Amino acid sequence: MIDPVTLLLASLIIFCGALTQSLIGFGLAVVASPLLYIVDPSLVPAPVIMMGFSIALLTLFRERGQLEFNGLQYALLGRIPGGILGATLILVAPQPILGLAIAAIVALAVGLSLMKLSIPVNRFSLFIAGVLSGIFGNIAAIGGPPLAILLSGKDAGQFRAALSAFFIFSSMIALIILALAGLLTLEHFYISLMLLPSVILGYLVAGRLVGRVDKQKTRALTLALCGVSALILTIKSTIELIG
């Protein structure tokens, strides 16, 4: 069972993450994972992956007319070996090390998002993005940035639709791998059901704001929040590691 204070904090964090992802195409896990890991490590990665699946499903429904699935199957194929490696690391690494790993993934995601990288989109680059997405996704539920960087040349609607389609299928792959590794329990499903209203609320609020908010300012604020979260998690995990 999750205590009321933890549930309230987790709900607020998930709402902010869902709002961000609905507006810019990705960001639920980047925003939520480091903060949720500070609140309660058991909330990462399984419940965050389930919440990511939910918001991706809602976003794809809204952007379904913009979907182009060309080549995403190669990214999904790469998600399988990456996910297995990520789940293995969860099994063998102590909690403070996982905390540092999540903080490092968030910091890397923020750094890459700030860089204007131009990478050719082909079968190989999509597969590699899928592998990295699988590793990051099964450790920290942060599977979006590798593919987001690769597809950044698409217009906003196509970008959100493509990422949402990828998140839907990659989340199912990630959850299957976590279940086979014994890292997915009924408690995770129960917690996810309690957090689902926050996802829906974030999606609905974003629907009112799409087209009215400055995407670049939203993105900059999101990256700043993620950077602060990664720093706090790094300090917390380091203290636990040396304590």
ABEGO torsion letter per residue (X at the ends): XBBAAAAAAAAAAAAAAAAAAAAAGBGAAAAAAAAAAAABAAAOAAAAAAAAAAAAAAAAAAAAAABBABGAAAAAAAAAAAAAAAAAAAAABBAAAAAAAAAAAAAAAAAAAABBBBBBBBAAAAAAAAAAAAAAAAAAGBAAAAAAAAAAABBAAAAAAAAAAAAAAAAAAAAAAAAAAGABBAAAAAAAAAAAAAAAAAAAAAAAABGABBAAAAAAAAAAAAAAAAAAAAAAAAAAAAX
